[in-house]
Amino acid sequence: MQGLAQMAIERPKLIKVLSNIQSDWSAEIAFTYHILNTFAHVFHMRQRKVLSDNEWTGWLQLMKSAFEQGKIKEYWESNLELEK
């Protein structure tokens, strides 16, 4: 899956092969979508008690930093259609 995600980020037009969504995504949008999906997966792993407290602390710090310092918050609040 990591390889597929990397290909989709490098060439976002390939995303339409897996999902019939807009095909004019930039690499930045594709990467944002992948990061948000990863964060959601990590959160659900925490809920299922798969992550240790130490692992969760590291992920939580990364997520907070991304939202505070990066542009990911802007995308989160925009019309990025994550349900697709």
Secondary structure by P-SEA (a helix, b strand, c coil): caaaaaaaaaccccccccccccccccaaaaaaaaaaaaaaaaaaaaaaccccaaaaaaaaaaaaaaaaccaaaaaaaccccccc
